[in-house]
Amino acid sequence: MKIVSACLSGSHCRFDCQAKTRTEIQAMVQRGEALPVCPEQLGGLSTPRPPAERVGEQVLTKQGKDVTSEFLRGAEEALQIAKLCGATEAFLKSKSPMCGSNRIYDGSFSGNVIAGDGVFAALLKKNGIKVTEVD
């Protein structure tokens, strides 16, 4: 079983109410091979919501509001789902402050990318779940 970013499976759950549908991810979900999760929604954030980026250990919205606790809560809830379904692998949305793996936006809201992991991607890796980034 795999966990996937819900936006990649066609769910309109991104901050801007958009999906980033990838047909191969959608097909995995339809075949019952993967479960879609949106850790940001699981953490209590609404859709739509202000864009957010990681700044060190914090996650801040473009307006400067600290949403770190919501991101941490959502990552923990999504990890619990991954464990319950026996997931060994995750396919997550690239560059996201929650799901990005190995590269994320730099916190300046300018589109610049730096090395780093999103909150959920880092937690999955810490728990031995392989993370694959999907653009």
TAZI-V612529 format. One record per backbone hydrogen bond with DSSP energy under -0.5 kcal/mol. NH is the residue of the N-H (numbers start at 1). CO is the residue of the C=O. Records with the same first field share a line. If there is no record, write none. Layout:
BEGIN
NH = CO + CO
END
This chain:
BEGIN
2 = 33
3 = 89
4 = 35
5 = 91
6 = 37
8 = 5
9 = 5 + 6
10 = 7
11 = 6
13 = 11
14 = 18
17 = 14
20 = 7
22 = 8
25 = 22
26 = 22
27 = 23
28 = 24
29 = 25
30 = 26
31 = 27
32 = 29
33 = 28
34 = 28
35 = 2
37 = 4
39 = 37
42 = 38
43 = 39
44 = 41
45 = 40
48 = 15
49 = 15
53 = 60
55 = 58
58 = 55
60 = 53
61 = 65
62 = 51
64 = 61
67 = 59 + 65
71 = 67
72 = 68
73 = 69
74 = 70
75 = 71
76 = 72
77 = 73
78 = 74
79 = 75
80 = 76
81 = 77
82 = 78
83 = 79
84 = 80
85 = 81
86 = 83
87 = 82
88 = 1
89 = 1
90 = 130
91 = 3
92 = 90 + 132
94 = 134
95 = 103
96 = 93
100 = 96
104 = 114
105 = 95
106 = 112
114 = 104
116 = 102
118 = 100
119 = 97
120 = 98
121 = 98
122 = 118
123 = 119
124 = 120
125 = 121
126 = 122
127 = 123 + 124
128 = 125
129 = 124
130 = 88 + 128
132 = 90
134 = 92
END
